[in-house]
């Protein structure tokens, strides 16, 4: 494949020839400046930033020209692998796990109470149909129907409080995880690793 300034890279490849060839690969690495690419021998275990002899799908040529041998396409490319990982369901947070366990506990308590009350009513020779309807009404009454709404409103309020402090929350359930943190470390790509 022949590439020149402005070309969008359609697949992963190895640079065979290059003339002042720079690639903007911020979509993959976050680096703000274009990276020079040239034909060279790079160790097999080199990191993405160190692969100066490779071009990657989703990046674009900033300047120069190059001849590239395509080696990976579609889902096999680095960009395709990132897209596949984004499709996966995020891991369950402690908050979601706690809510699920709480819901299971309420269900178990409700079932035990319904069985006990139905058994006591049958033992006391109450009409079975009336006892069954009473226990069903009790089961419906014990179900926390507003629990999801209460949780959503509470988490939304937390998101508003964080927005006032300049933090945007994408998933409401992550707010509880923020609350349980002691230390949060962040970095801008390149500043800690290179500077």
C-alpha positions as CSV (number, residue, x, y, z in Angstrom):
1,X,0.0,0.0,0.0
2,X,1.3,3.5,-0.8
3,X,0.6,6.2,1.7
4,X,1.0,10.0,1.6
5,X,0.0,13.0,3.7
6,X,-3.6,12.8,4.6
7,X,-4.0,9.1,4.0
8,X,-6.2,7.2,6.5
9,X,-4.5,3.9,7.4
10,X,-7.0,1.0,6.7
11,X,-5.1,-1.8,8.3
12,X,-2.0,-2.7,10.4
13,X,1.2,-2.9,8.4
14,X,5.0,-2.8,8.3
15,X,6.8,0.1,6.7
16,X,9.0,-1.0,3.8
17,X,10.1,2.4,2.5
18,X,9.6,5.9,4.0
19,X,10.4,9.4,3.1
20,X,9.9,11.9,6.0
21,X,6.8,9.9,7.0
22,X,4.9,10.9,10.1
23,X,1.8,9.3,11.5
24,X,-0.8,10.8,13.9
25,X,-1.6,7.8,16.2
26,X,-3.3,9.8,19.0
27,X,-6.4,7.6,18.6
28,X,-4.3,4.6,20.0
29,X,-1.6,6.1,22.2
30,X,-2.9,9.5,23.2
31,X,0.3,11.2,22.0
32,X,-0.4,14.7,20.7
33,X,2.5,14.9,18.2
34,X,2.9,12.8,15.1
35,X,5.4,10.0,15.2
36,X,8.0,9.4,12.6
37,X,7.8,5.9,10.9
38,X,10.7,4.3,9.0
39,X,11.8,0.8,8.0
40,X,13.8,-0.6,10.9
41,X,14.2,-3.8,12.9
42,X,12.3,-3.6,16.1
43,X,12.3,-6.2,18.9
44,X,9.2,-8.5,18.9
45,X,8.2,-7.5,22.4
46,X,8.3,-3.7,21.7
47,X,5.5,-1.5,23.1
48,X,3.1,0.3,20.8
49,X,5.0,3.6,21.1
50,X,8.3,1.9,20.3
51,X,7.0,0.3,17.1
52,X,8.4,3.0,14.8
53,X,8.3,0.6,11.8
54,X,4.6,-0.2,12.0
55,X,1.4,1.7,11.0
56,X,-1.9,1.0,12.6
57,X,-5.5,1.0,11.4
58,X,-7.4,4.1,12.5
59,X,-4.4,6.4,12.4
60,X,-3.6,8.9,9.6
61,X,-0.5,10.1,7.8
62,X,0.5,13.7,8.7
63,X,3.3,14.2,6.2
64,X,5.7,12.4,3.9
65,X,5.2,9.2,1.8
66,X,5.7,5.5,2.5
67,X,5.3,2.0,1.1
68,X,3.7,-0.3,3.6
69,X,3.1,-4.1,3.7
70,X,-0.3,-4.9,5.2
71,X,-0.1,-7.7,7.7
72,X,-3.4,-7.5,9.7
73,X,-6.9,-6.5,8.8
74,X,-10.3,-6.1,10.5
75,X,-10.7,-7.6,14.0
76,X,-7.1,-8.8,14.0
77,X,-5.7,-5.2,13.9
78,X,-4.8,-3.4,17.1
79,X,-7.8,-1.0,16.6
80,X,-10.1,-4.0,16.0
81,X,-8.9,-5.6,19.3
82,X,-9.7,-2.4,21.2
83,X,-13.2,-2.3,19.6
84,X,-13.8,-5.9,20.6
85,X,-12.8,-5.1,24.2
86,X,-15.2,-2.2,24.3
87,X,-18.0,-4.5,23.3
88,X,-17.5,-6.6,26.4
89,X,-19.7,-6.0,29.4
90,X,-17.8,-4.0,32.1
91,X,-17.0,-6.0,35.3
92,X,-19.6,-5.9,38.0
93,X,-18.8,-3.2,40.6
94,X,-19.0,-3.8,44.4
95,X,-22.1,-1.6,44.4
96,X,-23.9,-3.8,41.8
97,X,-22.8,-6.9,43.6
98,X,-24.2,-5.6,46.9
99,X,-27.5,-4.6,45.3
100,X,-27.8,-8.1,43.8
101,X,-27.1,-9.8,47.1
102,X,-29.6,-7.5,48.9
103,X,-32.3,-8.3,46.3
104,X,-31.6,-12.0,46.8
105,X,-31.8,-11.7,50.5
106,X,-35.2,-9.9,50.3
107,X,-36.5,-12.6,48.0
108,X,-35.4,-15.4,50.3
109,X,-37.0,-13.6,53.3
110,X,-40.2,-13.1,51.4
111,X,-40.4,-16.7,50.3
112,X,-39.8,-18.0,53.9
113,X,-42.4,-15.6,55.3
114,X,-45.0,-16.6,52.6
115,X,-44.4,-20.3,53.2
116,X,-44.7,-19.9,57.0
117,X,-47.8,-17.8,56.8
118,X,-49.5,-20.1,54.3
119,X,-48.6,-23.1,56.5
120,X,-49.9,-21.5,59.7
121,X,-53.2,-20.6,57.9
122,X,-53.6,-24.1,56.6
123,X,-52.8,-25.5,60.0
124,X,-55.4,-23.3,61.6
125,X,-58.0,-24.6,59.1
126,X,-58.5,-21.3,57.3
127,X,-59.9,-21.5,53.7
128,X,-57.0,-22.4,51.4
129,X,-57.9,-20.0,48.6
130,X,-58.2,-17.0,51.0
131,X,-54.9,-18.0,52.6
132,X,-53.2,-18.3,49.2
133,X,-54.5,-14.9,48.1
134,X,-53.4,-13.3,51.4
135,X,-49.9,-14.7,51.1
136,X,-49.7,-13.6,47.5
137,X,-50.7,-10.1,48.5
138,X,-48.1,-10.2,51.3
139,X,-45.4,-11.2,48.8
140,X,-46.3,-8.4,46.5
141,X,-46.4,-5.9,49.4
142,X,-42.9,-7.1,50.6
143,X,-41.3,-6.6,47.2
144,X,-39.3,-3.3,47.1
145,X,-40.8,-1.9,43.9
146,X,-39.2,1.5,44.4
147,X,-35.7,0.2,45.2
148,X,-34.4,0.7,41.6
149,X,-35.9,4.2,41.5
150,X,-34.4,5.2,44.9
151,X,-31.0,3.9,43.9
152,X,-31.1,5.7,40.6
153,X,-32.2,9.0,42.2
154,X,-29.5,8.7,44.9
155,X,-26.7,8.0,42.3
156,X,-28.0,10.8,40.1
157,X,-27.7,13.2,43.0
158,X,-24.1,12.0,43.6
159,X,-23.4,12.6,39.9
160,X,-24.7,16.2,40.2
161,X,-22.5,16.8,43.2
162,X,-19.4,15.5,41.3
163,X,-20.3,17.6,38.2
164,X,-20.2,20.7,40.4
165,X,-16.6,19.8,41.2
166,X,-15.7,19.3,37.5
167,X,-16.0,15.5,37.3
168,X,-18.2,13.9,34.7
169,X,-19.5,10.4,35.5
170,X,-20.3,8.1,32.6
171,X,-21.7,5.1,34.6
172,X,-23.8,6.0,37.7
173,X,-22.8,2.8,39.5
174,X,-19.1,3.9,39.5
175,X,-20.0,6.7,41.9
176,X,-20.1,4.2,44.8
177,X,-16.6,3.0,43.8
178,X,-15.3,6.6,43.8
179,X,-16.7,7.0,47.4
180,X,-14.7,3.9,48.6
181,X,-11.3,5.1,47.1
182,X,-8.5,6.4,49.3
183,X,-6.1,7.3,46.5
184,X,-6.7,8.0,42.8
185,X,-3.7,8.2,40.5
186,X,-4.0,9.6,37.0
187,X,-1.5,10.5,34.3
188,X,-1.4,12.2,30.9
189,X,0.2,9.9,28.4
190,X,3.9,10.5,28.1
191,X,4.4,12.8,31.1
192,X,5.2,10.1,33.6
193,X,6.6,7.5,31.2
194,X,8.9,9.8,29.2
195,X,9.2,12.9,31.3
